[in-house]
Amino acid sequence: MKRIFLSGILCGVIMASAVTFALTIPANDMHWRAEIVKRGGAAWYFDKNGHMGWMWTVEPISDRDQSAPAIPPRPRRASDSALERL
C-alpha cells in the first residue's frame, strides 16, 4: 500500500514538473519578447551601466472592455405564494 501511494505521489510530481516546464520556459523565451518588440508593444534598452533590458512601451489591453457600463442586479421582490409553482 505504501509503494502504491509513493509511486502515485512521484507520478504527480513528475506531471506537475512537466507542465511547469512546458508552460514557463516558452513564456520566458526571447523569441516571444522579440515578436512583441517587432509588433510595437515593447522595446529593448541599455542602461547607463551597459546592461540590456526589455520594457513595455504600451499598457497591456485588459480582457474586460472598460466602455461597457456595469449593470447592477435588480433587487428581489418578496415572492407571492399564490404565484409560486412547485
Biopython code that builds the backbone (N, CA, C, O; Angstrom):
import numpy as np
from Bio.PDB.StructureBuilder import StructureBuilder

atoms = [
    (1, "MET", "N", (0.825, -1.183, 0.000)),
    (1, "MET", "CA", (0.000, 0.000, 0.000)),
    (1, "MET", "C", (0.877, 1.257, 0.000)),
    (1, "MET", "O", (0.561, 2.231, -0.683)),
    (2, "LYS", "N", (1.981, 1.240, 0.765)),
    (2, "LYS", "CA", (2.878, 2.386, 0.802)),
    (2, "LYS", "C", (3.500, 2.637, -0.563)),
    (2, "LYS", "O", (3.618, 3.781, -1.001)),
    (3, "ARG", "N", (3.897, 1.558, -1.232)),
    (3, "ARG", "CA", (4.552, 1.714, -2.539)),
    (3, "ARG", "C", (3.598, 2.300, -3.575)),
    (3, "ARG", "O", (4.008, 3.123, -4.394)),
    (4, "ILE", "N", (2.353, 1.895, -3.550)),
    (4, "ILE", "CA", (1.374, 2.437, -4.493)),
    (4, "ILE", "C", (1.169, 3.928, -4.212)),
    (4, "ILE", "O", (1.110, 4.737, -5.138)),
    (5, "PHE", "N", (1.064, 4.280, -2.939)),
    (5, "PHE", "CA", (0.892, 5.682, -2.568)),
    (5, "PHE", "C", (2.099, 6.515, -2.995)),
    (5, "PHE", "O", (1.937, 7.585, -3.582)),
    (6, "LEU", "N", (3.298, 6.034, -2.705)),
    (6, "LEU", "CA", (4.506, 6.781, -3.044)),
    (6, "LEU", "C", (4.705, 6.881, -4.555)),
    (6, "LEU", "O", (5.167, 7.909, -5.051)),
    (7, "SER", "N", (4.365, 5.834, -5.282)),
    (7, "SER", "CA", (4.501, 5.904, -6.738)),
    (7, "SER", "C", (3.466, 6.873, -7.320)),
    (7, "SER", "O", (3.740, 7.529, -8.325)),
    (8, "GLY", "N", (2.299, 6.972, -6.714)),
    (8, "GLY", "CA", (1.307, 7.959, -7.141)),
    (8, "GLY", "C", (1.779, 9.381, -6.884)),
    (8, "GLY", "O", (1.597, 10.265, -7.721)),
    (9, "ILE", "N", (2.387, 9.596, -5.725)),
    (9, "ILE", "CA", (2.945, 10.908, -5.406)),
    (9, "ILE", "C", (4.042, 11.260, -6.399)),
    (9, "ILE", "O", (4.085, 12.384, -6.899)),
    (10, "LEU", "N", (4.928, 10.316, -6.693)),
    (10, "LEU", "CA", (6.009, 10.544, -7.644)),
    (10, "LEU", "C", (5.456, 10.867, -9.030)),
    (10, "LEU", "O", (5.962, 11.752, -9.719)),
    (11, "CYS", "N", (4.426, 10.152, -9.426)),
    (11, "CYS", "CA", (3.788, 10.406, -10.720)),
    (11, "CYS", "C", (3.212, 11.827, -10.763)),
    (11, "CYS", "O", (3.348, 12.515, -11.775)),
    (12, "GLY", "N", (2.585, 12.263, -9.699)),
    (12, "GLY", "CA", (2.033, 13.610, -9.642)),
    (12, "GLY", "C", (3.107, 14.675, -9.709)),
    (12, "GLY", "O", (2.928, 15.695, -10.374)),
    (13, "VAL", "N", (4.220, 14.454, -9.030)),
    (13, "VAL", "CA", (5.324, 15.410, -9.047)),
    (13, "VAL", "C", (5.917, 15.497, -10.454)),
    (13, "VAL", "O", (6.230, 16.588, -10.930)),
    (14, "ILE", "N", (6.069, 14.376, -11.105)),
    (14, "ILE", "CA", (6.609, 14.370, -12.463)),
    (14, "ILE", "C", (5.665, 15.097, -13.417)),
    (14, "ILE", "O", (6.113, 15.865, -14.269)),
    (15, "MET", "N", (4.361, 14.859, -13.278)),
    (15, "MET", "CA", (3.401, 15.534, -14.150)),
    (15, "MET", "C", (3.380, 17.037, -13.900)),
    (15, "MET", "O", (3.285, 17.818, -14.847)),
    (16, "ALA", "N", (3.467, 17.452, -12.637)),
    (16, "ALA", "CA", (3.483, 18.879, -12.317)),
    (16, "ALA", "C", (4.738, 19.554, -12.868)),
    (16, "ALA", "O", (4.671, 20.672, -13.379)),
    (17, "SER", "N", (5.875, 18.878, -12.764)),
    (17, "SER", "CA", (7.103, 19.469, -13.296)),
    (17, "SER", "C", (7.074, 19.531, -14.815)),
    (17, "SER", "O", (7.618, 20.468, -15.397)),
    (18, "ALA", "N", (6.454, 18.559, -15.470)),
    (18, "ALA", "CA", (6.339, 18.591, -16.934)),
    (18, "ALA", "C", (5.470, 19.757, -17.381)),
    (18, "ALA", "O", (5.796, 20.432, -18.358)),
    (19, "VAL", "N", (4.374, 20.001, -16.683)),
    (19, "VAL", "CA", (3.503, 21.128, -17.030)),
    (19, "VAL", "C", (4.226, 22.445, -16.781)),
    (19, "VAL", "O", (4.141, 23.360, -17.599)),
    (20, "THR", "N", (4.929, 22.549, -15.670)),
    (20, "THR", "CA", (5.676, 23.763, -15.364)),
    (20, "THR", "C", (6.734, 24.019, -16.416)),
    (20, "THR", "O", (6.890, 25.148, -16.880)),
    (21, "PHE", "N", (7.454, 22.996, -16.793)),
    (21, "PHE", "CA", (8.500, 23.131, -17.808)),
    (21, "PHE", "C", (7.895, 23.528, -19.144)),
    (21, "PHE", "O", (8.454, 24.369, -19.848)),
    (22, "ALA", "N", (6.763, 22.937, -19.504)),
    (22, "ALA", "CA", (6.142, 23.207, -20.806)),
    (22, "ALA", "C", (5.557, 24.608, -20.885)),
    (22, "ALA", "O", (5.519, 25.193, -21.968)),
    (23, "LEU", "N", (5.098, 25.166, -19.761)),
    (23, "LEU", "CA", (4.429, 26.469, -19.804)),
    (23, "LEU", "C", (5.341, 27.640, -19.455)),
    (23, "LEU", "O", (5.149, 28.732, -19.990)),
    (24, "THR", "N", (6.315, 27.455, -18.587)),
    (24, "THR", "CA", (7.124, 28.600, -18.169)),
    (24, "THR", "C", (8.315, 28.846, -19.076)),
    (24, "THR", "O", (8.699, 30.000, -19.263)),
    (25, "ILE", "N", (8.899, 27.841, -19.630)),
    (25, "ILE", "CA", (10.062, 28.046, -20.493)),
    (25, "ILE", "C", (9.689, 28.848, -21.741)),
    (25, "ILE", "O", (10.405, 29.793, -22.071)),
    (26, "PRO", "N", (8.602, 28.518, -22.455)),
    (26, "PRO", "CA", (8.262, 29.350, -23.613)),
    (26, "PRO", "C", (7.881, 30.780, -23.232)),
    (26, "PRO", "O", (8.103, 31.701, -24.018)),
    (27, "ALA", "N", (7.319, 30.981, -22.058)),
    (27, "ALA", "CA", (6.931, 32.329, -21.647)),
    (27, "ALA", "C", (8.142, 33.212, -21.399)),
    (27, "ALA", "O", (8.044, 34.432, -21.532)),
    (28, "ASN", "N", (9.274, 32.633, -21.044)),
    (28, "ASN", "CA", (10.481, 33.399, -20.778)),
    (28, "ASN", "C", (11.450, 33.396, -21.954)),
    (28, "ASN", "O", (12.565, 33.904, -21.837)),
    (29, "ASP", "N", (11.045, 32.839, -23.066)),
    (29, "ASP", "CA", (11.902, 32.735, -24.232)),
    (29, "ASP", "C", (12.048, 34.098, -24.895)),
    (29, "ASP", "O", (11.077, 34.852, -24.973)),
    (30, "MET", "N", (13.227, 34.423, -25.368)),
    (30, "MET", "CA", (13.479, 35.697, -26.032)),
    (30, "MET", "C", (12.758, 35.804, -27.371)),
    (30, "MET", "O", (12.531, 36.911, -27.858)),
    (31, "HIS", "N", (12.398, 34.678, -27.969)),
    (31, "HIS", "CA", (11.671, 34.709, -29.244)),
    (31, "HIS", "C", (10.361, 35.467, -29.099)),
    (31, "HIS", "O", (10.007, 36.266, -29.966)),
    (32, "TRP", "N", (9.635, 35.222, -28.004)),
    (32, "TRP", "CA", (8.356, 35.885, -27.798)),
    (32, "TRP", "C", (8.548, 37.359, -27.489)),
    (32, "TRP", "O", (7.749, 38.191, -27.918)),
    (33, "ARG", "N", (9.589, 37.689, -26.757)),
    (33, "ARG", "CA", (9.876, 39.098, -26.493)),
    (33, "ARG", "C", (10.225, 39.824, -27.784)),
    (33, "ARG", "O", (9.792, 40.957, -27.997)),
    (34, "ALA", "N", (11.004, 39.180, -28.647)),
    (34, "ALA", "CA", (11.351, 39.794, -29.929)),
    (34, "ALA", "C", (10.112, 39.986, -30.797)),
    (34, "ALA", "O", (10.006, 40.982, -31.514)),
    (35, "GLU", "N", (9.182, 39.051, -30.739)),
    (35, "GLU", "CA", (7.947, 39.173, -31.514)),
    (35, "GLU", "C", (7.112, 40.353, -31.013)),
    (35, "GLU", "O", (6.524, 41.074, -31.819)),
    (36, "ILE", "N", (7.053, 40.557, -29.706)),
    (36, "ILE", "CA", (6.310, 41.688, -29.140)),
    (36, "ILE", "C", (6.970, 43.001, -29.550)),
    (36, "ILE", "O", (6.278, 43.967, -29.872)),
    (37, "VAL", "N", (8.308, 43.045, -29.542)),
    (37, "VAL", "CA", (9.027, 44.244, -29.958)),
    (37, "VAL", "C", (8.752, 44.533, -31.424)),
    (37, "VAL", "O", (8.550, 45.687, -31.802)),
    (38, "LYS", "N", (8.742, 43.491, -32.258)),
    (38, "LYS", "CA", (8.508, 43.662, -33.686)),
    (38, "LYS", "C", (7.121, 44.252, -33.954)),
    (38, "LYS", "O", (6.946, 45.006, -34.911)),
    (39, "ARG", "N", (6.149, 43.919, -33.129)),
    (39, "ARG", "CA", (4.787, 44.433, -33.314)),
    (39, "ARG", "C", (4.568, 45.778, -32.633)),
    (39, "ARG", "O", (3.462, 46.315, -32.690)),
    (40, "GLY", "N", (5.583, 46.332, -31.997)),
    (40, "GLY", "CA", (5.488, 47.675, -31.439)),
    (40, "GLY", "C", (4.988, 47.750, -30.018)),
    (40, "GLY", "O", (4.604, 48.832, -29.577)),
    (41, "GLY", "N", (4.973, 46.659, -29.278)),
    (41, "GLY", "CA", (4.453, 46.681, -27.924)),
    (41, "GLY", "C", (5.506, 46.817, -26.844)),
    (41, "GLY", "O", (5.175, 47.022, -25.677)),
    (42, "ALA", "N", (6.784, 46.706, -27.224)),
    (42, "ALA", "CA", (7.854, 46.781, -26.233)),
    (42, "ALA", "C", (9.131, 47.242, -26.919)),
    (42, "ALA", "O", (9.178, 47.381, -28.142)),
    (43, "ALA", "N", (10.167, 47.478, -26.120)),
    (43, "ALA", "CA", (11.435, 47.932, -26.678)),
    (43, "ALA", "C", (12.589, 47.409, -25.837)),
    (43, "ALA", "O", (12.454, 47.212, -24.629)),
    (44, "TRP", "N", (13.719, 47.189, -26.486)),
    (44, "TRP", "CA", (14.953, 46.841, -25.797)),
    (44, "TRP", "C", (15.653, 48.136, -25.417)),
    (44, "TRP", "O", (15.546, 49.124, -26.142)),
    (45, "TYR", "N", (16.358, 48.153, -24.311)),
    (45, "TYR", "CA", (17.078, 49.354, -23.912)),
    (45, "TYR", "C", (18.373, 48.965, -23.221)),
    (45, "TYR", "O", (18.528, 47.834, -22.759)),
    (46, "PHE", "N", (19.316, 49.925, -23.155)),
    (46, "PHE", "CA", (20.564, 49.763, -22.421)),
    (46, "PHE", "C", (20.595, 50.817, -21.332)),
    (46, "PHE", "O", (20.334, 51.992, -21.587)),
    (47, "ASP", "N", (20.918, 50.391, -20.106)),
    (47, "ASP", "CA", (21.016, 51.361, -19.027)),
    (47, "ASP", "C", (22.405, 51.998, -19.030)),
    (47, "ASP", "O", (23.228, 51.696, -19.893)),
    (48, "LYS", "N", (22.661, 52.875, -18.068)),
    (48, "LYS", "CA", (23.928, 53.613, -18.058)),
    (48, "LYS", "C", (25.129, 52.712, -17.785)),
    (48, "LYS", "O", (26.263, 53.084, -18.087)),
    (49, "ASN", "N", (24.888, 51.530, -17.216)),
    (49, "ASN", "CA", (25.981, 50.592, -16.962)),
    (49, "ASN", "C", (26.204, 49.628, -18.128)),
    (49, "ASN", "O", (27.102, 48.787, -18.078)),
    (50, "GLY", "N", (25.396, 49.750, -19.166)),
    (50, "GLY", "CA", (25.562, 48.905, -20.338)),
    (50, "GLY", "C", (24.793, 47.601, -20.303)),
    (50, "GLY", "O", (24.989, 46.746, -21.167)),
    (51, "HIS", "N", (23.910, 47.430, -19.306)),
    (51, "HIS", "CA", (23.103, 46.216, -19.227)),
    (51, "HIS", "C", (21.890, 46.338, -20.131)),
    (51, "HIS", "O", (21.214, 47.367, -20.145)),
    (52, "MET", "N", (21.619, 45.285, -20.883)),
    (52, "MET", "CA", (20.475, 45.302, -21.783)),
    (52, "MET", "C", (19.224, 44.897, -21.021)),
    (52, "MET", "O", (19.268, 43.998, -20.181)),
    (53, "GLY", "N", (18.113, 45.555, -21.309)),
    (53, "GLY", "CA", (16.848, 45.245, -20.669)),
    (53, "GLY", "C", (15.713, 45.283, -21.667)),
    (53, "GLY", "O", (15.913, 45.558, -22.850)),
    (54, "TRP", "N", (14.522, 45.004, -21.178)),
    (54, "TRP", "CA", (13.317, 44.936, -22.006)),
    (54, "TRP", "C", (12.183, 45.548, -21.229)),
    (54, "TRP", "O", (12.014, 45.252, -20.046)),
    (55, "MET", "N", (11.380, 46.416, -21.879)),
    (55, "MET", "CA", (10.260, 47.028, -21.173)),
    (55, "MET", "C", (9.087, 47.233, -22.122)),
    (55, "MET", "O", (9.253, 47.361, -23.335)),
    (56, "TRP", "N", (7.899, 47.260, -21.531)),
    (56, "TRP", "CA", (6.685, 47.515, -22.301)),
    (56, "TRP", "C", (6.657, 48.977, -22.702)),
    (56, "TRP", "O", (7.072, 49.843, -21.931)),
    (57, "THR", "N", (6.164, 49.262, -23.919)),
    (57, "THR", "CA", (6.003, 50.649, -24.357)),
    (57, "THR", "C", (4.538, 51.065, -24.344)),
    (57, "THR", "O", (4.237, 52.257, -24.417)),
    (58, "VAL", "N", (3.630, 50.112, -24.252)),
    (58, "VAL", "CA", (2.197, 50.401, -24.186)),
    (58, "VAL", "C", (1.606, 49.639, -23.014)),
    (58, "VAL", "O", (2.161, 48.632, -22.574)),
    (59, "GLU", "N", (0.488, 50.118, -22.514)),
    (59, "GLU", "CA", (-0.209, 49.410, -21.440)),
    (59, "GLU", "C", (-0.851, 48.146, -22.006)),
    (59, "GLU", "O", (-1.422, 48.190, -23.096)),
    (60, "PRO", "N", (-0.774, 47.039, -21.306)),
    (60, "PRO", "CA", (-1.453, 45.828, -21.772)),
    (60, "PRO", "C", (-2.965, 46.045, -21.831)),
    (60, "PRO", "O", (-3.542, 46.709, -20.970)),
    (61, "ILE", "N", (-3.586, 45.483, -22.846)),
    (61, "ILE", "CA", (-5.027, 45.605, -23.013)),
    (61, "ILE", "C", (-5.700, 44.637, -22.053)),
    (61, "ILE", "O", (-5.356, 43.456, -22.008)),
    (62, "SER", "N", (-6.662, 45.142, -21.286)),
    (62, "SER", "CA", (-7.338, 44.261, -20.342)),
    (62, "SER", "C", (-8.362, 43.412, -21.080)),
    (62, "SER", "O", (-8.816, 43.777, -22.165)),
    (63, "ASP", "N", (-8.718, 42.296, -20.497)),
    (63, "ASP", "CA", (-9.700, 41.401, -21.084)),
    (63, "ASP", "C", (-11.096, 41.989, -21.013)),
    (63, "ASP", "O", (-11.953, 41.664, -21.835)),
    (64, "ARG", "N", (-11.328, 42.847, -20.042)),
    (64, "ARG", "CA", (-12.651, 43.429, -19.835)),
    (64, "ARG", "C", (-12.739, 44.766, -20.550)),
    (64, "ARG", "O", (-11.845, 45.600, -20.403)),
    (65, "ASP", "N", (-13.774, 44.984, -21.305)),
    (65, "ASP", "CA", (-13.991, 46.233, -22.016)),
    (65, "ASP", "C", (-14.407, 47.309, -21.020)),
    (65, "ASP", "O", (-15.417, 47.155, -20.333)),
    (66, "GLN", "N", (-13.651, 48.387, -20.934)),
    (66, "GLN", "CA", (-13.929, 49.437, -19.959)),
    (66, "GLN", "C", (-15.100, 50.324, -20.378)),
    (66, "GLN", "O", (-15.680, 51.003, -19.530)),
    (67, "SER", "N", (-15.463, 50.337, -21.663)),
    (67, "SER", "CA", (-16.531, 51.214, -22.112)),
    (67, "SER", "C", (-17.918, 50.675, -21.770)),
    (67, "SER", "O", (-18.888, 51.432, -21.751)),
    (68, "ALA", "N", (-18.018, 49.390, -21.504)),
    (68, "ALA", "CA", (-19.325, 48.804, -21.180)),
    (68, "ALA", "C", (-19.699, 49.158, -19.739)),
    (68, "ALA", "O", (-18.920, 48.899, -18.822)),
    (69, "PRO", "N", (-20.870, 49.741, -19.529)),
    (69, "PRO", "CA", (-21.267, 50.094, -18.158)),
    (69, "PRO", "C", (-21.637, 48.842, -17.354)),
    (69, "PRO", "O", (-22.139, 47.857, -17.895)),
    (70, "ALA", "N", (-21.379, 48.915, -16.078)),
    (70, "ALA", "CA", (-21.749, 47.816, -15.196)),
    (70, "ALA", "C", (-23.233, 47.924, -14.864)),
    (70, "ALA", "O", (-23.715, 48.999, -14.508)),
    (71, "ILE", "N", (-23.948, 46.828, -14.979)),
    (71, "ILE", "CA", (-25.378, 46.804, -14.691)),
    (71, "ILE", "C", (-25.577, 46.103, -13.353)),
    (71, "ILE", "O", (-25.326, 44.904, -13.238)),
    (72, "PRO", "N", (-26.029, 46.845, -12.336)),
    (72, "PRO", "CA", (-26.231, 46.209, -11.029)),
    (72, "PRO", "C", (-27.450, 45.285, -11.068)),
    (72, "PRO", "O", (-28.391, 45.537, -11.820)),
    (73, "PRO", "N", (-27.439, 44.236, -10.278)),
    (73, "PRO", "CA", (-28.595, 43.329, -10.259)),
    (73, "PRO", "C", (-29.817, 44.018, -9.652)),
    (73, "PRO", "O", (-29.704, 44.880, -8.781)),
    (74, "ARG", "N", (-30.982, 43.611, -10.140)),
    (74, "ARG", "CA", (-32.229, 44.181, -9.623)),
    (74, "ARG", "C", (-32.546, 43.561, -8.265)),
    (74, "ARG", "O", (-32.281, 42.379, -8.043)),
    (75, "PRO", "N", (-33.111, 44.353, -7.360)),
    (75, "PRO", "CA", (-33.471, 43.777, -6.058)),
    (75, "PRO", "C", (-34.637, 42.807, -6.210)),
    (75, "PRO", "O", (-35.535, 43.026, -7.023)),
    (76, "ARG", "N", (-34.617, 41.746, -5.431)),
    (76, "ARG", "CA", (-35.685, 40.742, -5.483)),
    (76, "ARG", "C", (-36.887, 41.226, -4.702)),
    (76, "ARG", "O", (-36.760, 41.820, -3.631)),
    (77, "ARG", "N", (-38.051, 40.961, -5.257)),
    (77, "ARG", "CA", (-39.284, 41.276, -4.546)),
    (77, "ARG", "C", (-39.648, 40.080, -3.681)),
    (77, "ARG", "O", (-39.210, 38.957, -3.933)),
    (78, "ALA", "N", (-40.445, 40.332, -2.671)),
    (78, "ALA", "CA", (-40.939, 39.243, -1.848)),
    (78, "ALA", "C", (-41.836, 38.364, -2.707)),
    (78, "ALA", "O", (-42.720, 38.870, -3.399)),
    (79, "SER", "N", (-41.623, 37.078, -2.672)),
    (79, "SER", "CA", (-42.395, 36.184, -3.544)),
    (79, "SER", "C", (-43.810, 36.000, -3.006)),
    (79, "SER", "O", (-44.037, 35.935, -1.798)),
    (80, "ASP", "N", (-44.733, 35.920, -3.923)),
    (80, "ASP", "CA", (-46.140, 35.697, -3.570)),
    (80, "ASP", "C", (-46.390, 34.195, -3.644)),
    (80, "ASP", "O", (-46.137, 33.578, -4.679)),
    (81, "SER", "N", (-46.874, 33.610, -2.581)),
    (81, "SER", "CA", (-47.050, 32.158, -2.547)),
    (81, "SER", "C", (-48.084, 31.686, -3.566)),
    (81, "SER", "O", (-48.032, 30.532, -3.992)),
    (82, "ALA", "N", (-49.015, 32.537, -3.967)),
    (82, "ALA", "CA", (-50.019, 32.147, -4.961)),
    (82, "ALA", "C", (-49.390, 32.019, -6.338)),
    (82, "ALA", "O", (-49.884, 31.258, -7.170)),
    (83, "LEU", "N", (-48.304, 32.752, -6.597)),
    (83, "LEU", "CA", (-47.669, 32.719, -7.920)),
    (83, "LEU", "C", (-46.591, 31.652, -8.028)),
    (83, "LEU", "O", (-46.180, 31.302, -9.135)),
    (84, "GLU", "N", (-46.134, 31.138, -6.918)),
    (84, "GLU", "CA", (-45.075, 30.140, -6.948)),
    (84, "GLU", "C", (-45.584, 28.810, -7.450)),
    (84, "GLU", "O", (-46.703, 28.404, -7.137)),
    (85, "ARG", "N", (-44.774, 28.141, -8.219)),
    (85, "ARG", "CA", (-45.115, 26.801, -8.690)),
    (85, "ARG", "C", (-44.047, 25.843, -8.186)),
    (85, "ARG", "O", (-42.867, 26.188, -8.123)),
    (86, "LEU", "N", (-44.455, 24.685, -7.844)),
    (86, "LEU", "CA", (-43.506, 23.678, -7.373)),
    (86, "LEU", "C", (-43.116, 22.749, -8.464)),
    (86, "LEU", "O", (-42.322, 21.835, -8.243)),
]
sb = StructureBuilder()
sb.init_structure("model")
sb.init_model(0)
sb.init_chain("A")
sb.init_seg("    ")
for serial, (resi, resn, name, xyz) in enumerate(atoms, 1):
    if name == "N":
        sb.init_residue(resn, " ", resi, " ")
    sb.init_atom(name, np.array(xyz, "f"), 0.0, 1.0, " ", f" {name:<3s}", serial, name[0])
structure = sb.get_structure()
